[in-house]
Amino acid sequence: MSQTNDPNYPREDTLPLLTGISAVALAANDMAESVSFYRALGFELTYGGETERFSTLRCGASFLNLVERPQSKPHEWWGRIIFHVADVDDMYRRALSRNFPTETKPRDAEWGERYFHMLDPAGHQLSFAMPLT
């Protein structure tokens, strides 16, 4: 049975208008290290901090929440968060200047973005990208 014929699935004209993602939450093995990492990349701390179990950082009109979860076992790859930035190469230089390891160098992709990947202190994959003009 398709979703459009399923009586338990709402009709398209009754669905709420989605306007964006307010926040993404990530586990942080070490809150102090994670907060310091994101602040060094230009995120603004709006709640919590290095000694708290929960912190919020602003990223443009959205937020990144960090929840302290001491590492009990390594996690497997879960996906990535893609952040749009004004200048990918500048963000890459910022990461390198702070000795943050990157997985790739900036490159132009066939789908029309310039991007690079890196890991945060807890091992979450981050992508910083900008549209090619």
Buried (B, 14 or more C-beta within 10 A) or exposed (E): EEEEEEEEEEEEEEEEEEEEEEEEEBBBBBBBBBBBBBBEBBBEBEEBEBEBEBBBBBBEEEBBBBBBBEEEEEEEEEEEBEBBBEEBBBBBEBBEEEEBEBEEEBEEEEEEBBBBBBBBBBBBBBBBBBEEE
